[in-house]
Amino acid sequence: MPGGRETSAGKGDTSVGKGLCVLDALATSRAPLGVSEIAHRTGMAKSTIHRLLVTMISHGYVAKVEDRYSLADRVFEVGNRVQVGEVENLRESAAPYLAELFALTRQTVHLGVLSGSDVLYVDKVAGTNSPRVTTRVGGRRPAYATGLGKALLAFASPPVVKQTLAGSFKRFTAYTVADAQRMTQSLVRVRETGLATDYEESFLGVACLAAPVWNADTTRAVASISLSCSVSGRSPSRYRTALNDIARQLSGAFRLAERKA
């Protein structure tokens, strides 16, 4: 923290805001963090970090092992009570369909929703015959860089699409579609075909095929399903029929549930 000043990374100067900054720092780290690392990530004084950690440990949100800290079970409990996306009990409702798609393909299967300009991973079934993909449930990635995200953006509301295209683009690989003009063209193709593709745009060696899951009147995607496979094998298009069928079945299940509600 430069000069010992407490900036809280510009994310808020209340105790609640500072506490959330600490949770964010822990959530975005792959390993437990020490106080100095948390201070560096948040821009807060170590004394403030210590005070916040003591409180969060007492409430079960943070765990301490020796001199390092990580998120605790309470965060998992609270997170699983959150409704993600527009569909109630989305993850539970979609689970049998993801399992069936996995059984048909043995490839890695994802379920996602839009969160701002990102795709938020709601569920994942790791494939036995597909490359390792470093995604995780609860993680997120820019929608423009994933098949899941493009399937959602292509059938999102115009303001959401406009906001995403107006934002900045980061290259994850040499194949990432990293400008608004090319992304616009890509979304047009998704609308024409009903499927989104991602050939090494997010992870090298990985190809992805994704399909939208529709709202009740089939005007907008409320979620999307994808499968990921190796680019060195056969094209992911061989799974087109299976993916379309599962996405259509899940869309139908959501429509039926909405009518009964």
DRENDO-1510 file (C-alpha; in Angstrom, 1 decimal, always signed):
<recs>
REC; n; res; u; v; w
REC; 1; MET; +0.0; +0.0; +0.0 .
REC; 2; PRO; +1.8; +3.2; -1.2 .
REC; 3; GLY; +2.7; +5.6; +1.6 .
REC; 4; GLY; +0.7; +3.6; +4.1 .
REC; 5; ARG; -2.5; +5.3; +3.0 .
REC; 6; GLU; -5.8; +3.4; +3.3 .
REC; 7; THR; -7.6; +3.6; -0.1 .
REC; 8; SER; -9.7; +0.5; +0.0 .
REC; 9; ALA; -9.1; +0.3; -3.7 .
REC; 10; GLY; -11.7; +2.9; -4.3 .
REC; 11; LYS; -14.5; +0.4; -3.6 .
REC; 12; GLY; -16.0; +2.1; -0.5 .
REC; 13; ASP; -14.9; +3.6; +2.8 .
REC; 14; THR; -17.5; +2.0; +5.1 .
REC; 15; SER; -16.7; -1.0; +7.3 .
REC; 16; VAL; -19.1; -3.1; +5.2 .
REC; 17; GLY; -17.4; -2.0; +2.0 .
REC; 18; LYS; -14.0; -2.7; +3.4 .
REC; 19; GLY; -15.1; -6.2; +4.5 .
REC; 20; LEU; -16.5; -6.9; +1.1 .
REC; 21; CYS; -13.1; -5.9; -0.4 .
REC; 22; VAL; -11.4; -8.4; +1.8 .
REC; 23; LEU; -13.8; -11.1; +0.8 .
REC; 24; ASP; -13.3; -10.3; -2.9 .
REC; 25; ALA; -9.5; -10.5; -2.4 .
REC; 26; LEU; -9.9; -14.0; -0.9 .
REC; 27; ALA; -12.4; -15.1; -3.5 .
REC; 28; THR; -10.2; -14.2; -6.4 .
REC; 29; SER; -7.1; -16.0; -5.0 .
REC; 30; ARG; -6.3; -19.6; -5.8 .
REC; 31; ALA; -4.5; -20.0; -2.5 .
REC; 32; PRO; -4.9; -18.6; +1.1 .
REC; 33; LEU; -3.5; -15.1; +1.5 .
REC; 34; GLY; -1.4; -13.4; +4.2 .
REC; 35; VAL; -2.3; -10.1; +5.7 .
REC; 36; SER; +0.3; -8.3; +3.6 .
REC; 37; GLU; -1.1; -9.8; +0.4 .
REC; 38; ILE; -4.6; -8.8; +1.3 .
REC; 39; ALA; -3.4; -5.3; +2.1 .
REC; 40; HIS; -1.7; -5.1; -1.3 .
REC; 41; ARG; -4.8; -6.3; -3.1 .
REC; 42; THR; -7.2; -4.0; -1.3 .
REC; 43; GLY; -5.1; -0.9; -0.7 .
REC; 44; MET; -6.0; -1.0; +3.0 .
REC; 45; ALA; -3.8; -0.7; +6.1 .
REC; 46; LYS; -2.8; -4.0; +7.8 .
REC; 47; SER; -4.3; -2.9; +11.1 .
REC; 48; THR; -7.7; -2.6; +9.3 .
REC; 49; ILE; -7.2; -6.0; +7.6 .
REC; 50; HIS; -6.5; -7.6; +11.0 .
REC; 51; ARG; -9.6; -6.1; +12.6 .
REC; 52; LEU; -11.9; -7.1; +9.7 .
REC; 53; LEU; -10.5; -10.7; +9.6 .
REC; 54; VAL; -11.1; -11.2; +13.3 .
REC; 55; THR; -14.7; -10.2; +12.8 .
REC; 56; MET; -15.2; -12.4; +9.7 .
REC; 57; ILE; -13.6; -15.4; +11.4 .
REC; 58; SER; -15.9; -15.0; +14.4 .
REC; 59; HIS; -18.9; -15.1; +12.0 .
REC; 60; GLY; -17.6; -18.1; +10.0 .
REC; 61; TYR; -16.9; -16.3; +6.7 .
REC; 62; VAL; -13.1; -16.6; +6.9 .
REC; 63; ALA; -10.9; -19.4; +8.1 .
REC; 64; LYS; -7.3; -19.0; +9.3 .
REC; 65; VAL; -4.6; -21.6; +8.9 .
REC; 66; GLU; -1.3; -20.6; +10.6 .
REC; 67; ASP; -0.8; -17.0; +9.3 .
REC; 68; ARG; -2.9; -17.2; +6.1 .
REC; 69; TYR; -6.6; -16.7; +5.4 .
REC; 70; SER; -9.2; -18.2; +3.1 .
REC; 71; LEU; -13.0; -18.2; +2.6 .
REC; 72; ALA; -14.9; -20.4; +5.0 .
REC; 73; ASP; -17.9; -22.7; +4.9 .
REC; 74; ARG; -20.4; -19.9; +5.7 .
REC; 75; VAL; -19.7; -18.2; +2.4 .
REC; 76; PHE; -20.6; -21.5; +0.6 .
REC; 77; GLU; -23.8; -21.8; +2.6 .
REC; 78; VAL; -24.9; -18.2; +1.8 .
REC; 79; GLY; -23.9; -18.5; -1.8 .
REC; 80; ASN; -26.0; -21.5; -2.4 .
REC; 81; ARG; -29.1; -19.6; -1.2 .
REC; 82; VAL; -28.7; -17.0; -4.0 .
REC; 83; GLN; -31.0; -17.1; -7.0 .
REC; 84; VAL; -28.8; -16.8; -10.1 .
REC; 85; GLY; -30.3; -15.4; -13.2 .
REC; 86; GLU; -34.0; -15.1; -14.0 .
REC; 87; VAL; -35.0; -18.7; -13.5 .
REC; 88; GLU; -35.8; -19.9; -10.0 .
REC; 89; ASN; -33.7; -22.9; -9.0 .
REC; 90; LEU; -31.8; -22.8; -12.2 .
REC; 91; ARG; -28.9; -25.0; -11.2 .
REC; 92; GLU; -31.1; -27.7; -9.7 .
REC; 93; SER; -33.6; -27.7; -12.6 .
REC; 94; ALA; -30.8; -27.9; -15.2 .
REC; 95; ALA; -28.7; -30.6; -13.5 .
REC; 96; PRO; -30.4; -33.6; -15.1 .
REC; 97; TYR; -30.1; -32.1; -18.5 .
REC; 98; LEU; -26.4; -31.4; -18.0 .
REC; 99; ALA; -25.9; -34.9; -16.8 .
REC; 100; GLU; -27.6; -36.3; -19.9 .
REC; 101; LEU; -25.5; -34.1; -22.2 .
REC; 102; PHE; -22.4; -35.4; -20.5 .
REC; 103; ALA; -23.6; -39.0; -20.8 .
REC; 104; LEU; -24.1; -38.5; -24.5 .
REC; 105; THR; -20.7; -36.8; -25.2 .
REC; 106; ARG; -18.3; -37.4; -22.3 .
REC; 107; GLN; -17.2; -33.8; -22.8 .
REC; 108; THR; -17.0; -31.0; -20.3 .
REC; 109; VAL; -20.4; -29.3; -20.0 .
REC; 110; HIS; -21.1; -25.8; -18.6 .
REC; 111; LEU; -24.3; -23.9; -17.7 .
REC; 112; GLY; -24.0; -20.1; -17.6 .
REC; 113; VAL; -25.9; -16.8; -17.3 .
REC; 114; LEU; -25.1; -13.2; -18.1 .
REC; 115; SER; -23.9; -11.1; -15.2 .
REC; 116; GLY; -23.3; -7.6; -16.6 .
REC; 117; SER; -20.9; -8.2; -19.5 .
REC; 118; ASP; -19.6; -11.4; -18.1 .
REC; 119; VAL; -20.7; -15.0; -18.3 .
REC; 120; LEU; -21.2; -16.4; -14.8 .
REC; 121; TYR; -20.6; -20.2; -14.5 .
REC; 122; VAL; -23.6; -21.7; -12.7 .
REC; 123; ASP; -22.7; -25.4; -13.1 .
REC; 124; LYS; -20.1; -27.6; -14.6 .
REC; 125; VAL; -19.7; -31.3; -15.3 .
REC; 126; ALA; -16.0; -32.1; -16.1 .
REC; 127; GLY; -15.6; -34.4; -19.1 .
REC; 128; THR; -13.6; -37.6; -19.2 .
REC; 129; ASN; -12.6; -37.2; -22.8 .
REC; 130; SER; -12.0; -33.5; -23.0 .
REC; 131; PRO; -9.1; -31.2; -22.1 .
REC; 132; ARG; -8.9; -29.7; -18.6 .
REC; 133; VAL; -10.6; -26.3; -18.5 .
REC; 134; THR; -9.8; -24.0; -15.6 .
REC; 135; THR; -13.4; -22.8; -15.1 .
REC; 136; ARG; -15.2; -23.2; -11.8 .
REC; 137; VAL; -18.8; -22.8; -10.6 .
REC; 138; GLY; -19.2; -19.3; -9.4 .
REC; 139; GLY; -16.4; -18.0; -11.6 .
REC; 140; ARG; -16.8; -15.6; -14.5 .
REC; 141; ARG; -15.2; -14.7; -17.8 .
REC; 142; PRO; -15.9; -11.9; -20.3 .
REC; 143; ALA; -18.9; -13.0; -22.4 .
REC; 144; TYR; -17.2; -12.1; -25.7 .
REC; 145; ALA; -14.4; -14.7; -25.1 .
REC; 146; THR; -16.6; -17.7; -24.6 .
REC; 147; GLY; -19.2; -19.8; -26.5 .
REC; 148; LEU; -21.5; -19.6; -23.5 .
REC; 149; GLY; -21.3; -15.8; -23.4 .
REC; 150; LYS; -21.8; -15.4; -27.1 .
REC; 151; ALA; -24.9; -17.6; -27.1 .
REC; 152; LEU; -26.3; -15.3; -24.3 .
REC; 153; LEU; -25.2; -12.0; -25.9 .
REC; 154; ALA; -26.7; -12.9; -29.3 .
REC; 155; PHE; -30.1; -13.2; -27.7 .
REC; 156; ALA; -29.8; -10.6; -25.0 .
REC; 157; SER; -31.6; -7.3; -24.8 .
REC; 158; PRO; -30.1; -4.5; -27.0 .
REC; 159; PRO; -28.9; -2.4; -24.0 .
REC; 160; VAL; -26.9; -5.4; -22.7 .
REC; 161; VAL; -25.3; -6.0; -26.1 .
REC; 162; LYS; -24.5; -2.3; -26.5 .
REC; 163; GLN; -22.9; -2.1; -23.1 .
REC; 164; THR; -20.7; -5.1; -23.8 .
REC; 165; LEU; -19.6; -3.9; -27.3 .
REC; 166; ALA; -18.8; -0.5; -25.8 .
REC; 167; GLY; -16.5; -2.0; -23.2 .
REC; 168; SER; -12.8; -3.0; -23.4 .
REC; 169; PHE; -11.7; -6.2; -25.0 .
REC; 170; LYS; -8.8; -8.3; -23.6 .
REC; 171; ARG; -7.0; -11.0; -25.5 .
REC; 172; PHE; -6.8; -14.3; -23.7 .
REC; 173; THR; -5.2; -16.0; -26.7 .
REC; 174; ALA; -4.2; -15.1; -30.2 .
REC; 175; TYR; -7.7; -16.2; -31.4 .
REC; 176; THR; -9.8; -14.1; -29.1 .
REC; 177; VAL; -12.3; -11.9; -30.9 .
REC; 178; ALA; -11.1; -8.7; -29.3 .
REC; 179; ASP; -12.9; -5.8; -31.1 .
REC; 180; ALA; -16.5; -4.7; -31.3 .
REC; 181; GLN; -16.8; -4.9; -35.1 .
REC; 182; ARG; -15.8; -8.6; -35.2 .
REC; 183; MET; -17.9; -9.4; -32.2 .
REC; 184; THR; -20.9; -7.9; -33.8 .
REC; 185; GLN; -20.3; -10.1; -36.9 .
REC; 186; SER; -19.9; -13.1; -34.6 .
REC; 187; LEU; -23.2; -12.4; -32.9 .
REC; 188; VAL; -25.0; -12.1; -36.2 .
REC; 189; ARG; -23.7; -15.6; -37.1 .
REC; 190; VAL; -25.0; -17.0; -33.8 .
REC; 191; ARG; -28.4; -15.6; -34.4 .
REC; 192; GLU; -28.4; -17.1; -37.9 .
REC; 193; THR; -27.3; -20.6; -36.8 .
REC; 194; GLY; -28.7; -20.7; -33.2 .
REC; 195; LEU; -25.3; -21.9; -32.0 .
REC; 196; ALA; -22.2; -20.1; -30.7 .
REC; 197; THR; -18.6; -21.4; -31.2 .
REC; 198; ASP; -15.3; -20.6; -29.5 .
REC; 199; TYR; -12.2; -22.0; -31.1 .
REC; 200; GLU; -9.3; -21.4; -28.7 .
REC; 201; GLU; -10.6; -17.9; -28.0 .
REC; 202; SER; -10.6; -18.4; -24.2 .
REC; 203; PHE; -8.3; -21.4; -23.7 .
REC; 204; LEU; -5.6; -22.7; -26.0 .
REC; 205; GLY; -6.4; -26.2; -27.3 .
REC; 206; VAL; -10.1; -26.0; -26.3 .
REC; 207; ALA; -13.0; -25.7; -28.7 .
REC; 208; CYS; -16.5; -24.9; -27.4 .
REC; 209; LEU; -20.0; -25.2; -28.8 .
REC; 210; ALA; -22.9; -23.4; -27.0 .
REC; 211; ALA; -26.7; -23.1; -27.4 .
REC; 212; PRO; -29.1; -20.6; -25.8 .
REC; 213; VAL; -31.8; -21.7; -23.2 .
REC; 214; TRP; -34.9; -19.6; -23.9 .
REC; 215; ASN; -37.4; -17.7; -21.8 .
REC; 216; ALA; -41.1; -18.5; -22.0 .
REC; 217; ASP; -41.8; -16.7; -25.3 .
REC; 218; THR; -38.4; -17.7; -26.9 .
REC; 219; THR; -37.4; -14.1; -27.4 .
REC; 220; ARG; -34.4; -14.0; -25.1 .
REC; 221; ALA; -31.8; -16.3; -23.7 .
REC; 222; VAL; -32.0; -16.7; -19.9 .
REC; 223; ALA; -29.1; -19.2; -19.8 .
REC; 224; SER; -26.9; -21.1; -22.1 .
REC; 225; ILE; -25.3; -24.6; -22.2 .
REC; 226; SER; -22.0; -25.5; -23.7 .
REC; 227; LEU; -19.6; -28.4; -24.2 .
REC; 228; SER; -15.9; -28.1; -24.5 .
REC; 229; CYS; -13.6; -30.5; -26.4 .
REC; 230; SER; -10.1; -30.7; -27.7 .
REC; 231; VAL; -9.3; -28.8; -31.0 .
REC; 232; SER; -7.0; -31.7; -31.9 .
REC; 233; GLY; -9.9; -34.1; -32.1 .
REC; 234; ARG; -13.0; -34.1; -34.3 .
REC; 235; SER; -14.9; -30.8; -34.6 .
REC; 236; PRO; -17.3; -30.0; -31.8 .
REC; 237; SER; -20.0; -29.7; -34.5 .
REC; 238; ARG; -20.4; -33.4; -34.2 .
REC; 239; TYR; -22.2; -32.7; -30.9 .
REC; 240; ARG; -24.5; -30.1; -32.5 .
REC; 241; THR; -27.6; -32.4; -32.5 .
REC; 242; ALA; -27.1; -33.5; -28.9 .
REC; 243; LEU; -26.5; -30.0; -27.6 .
REC; 244; ASN; -29.5; -28.6; -29.5 .
REC; 245; ASP; -31.8; -31.3; -28.2 .
REC; 246; ILE; -30.8; -30.8; -24.6 .
REC; 247; ALA; -31.1; -27.0; -24.8 .
REC; 248; ARG; -34.5; -27.4; -26.4 .
REC; 249; GLN; -35.6; -29.8; -23.7 .
REC; 250; LEU; -34.4; -27.5; -20.9 .
REC; 251; SER; -36.1; -24.5; -22.5 .
REC; 252; GLY; -39.3; -26.5; -22.6 .
REC; 253; ALA; -39.0; -27.5; -18.9 .
REC; 254; PHE; -38.6; -23.8; -18.0 .
REC; 255; ARG; -41.7; -22.8; -20.0 .
REC; 256; LEU; -43.7; -25.6; -18.3 .
REC; 257; ALA; -42.6; -24.5; -14.9 .
REC; 258; GLU; -43.5; -20.9; -15.6 .
REC; 259; ARG; -47.0; -21.9; -16.7 .
REC; 260; LYS; -47.5; -23.9; -13.5 .
REC; 261; ALA; -46.3; -21.0; -11.3 .
</recs>
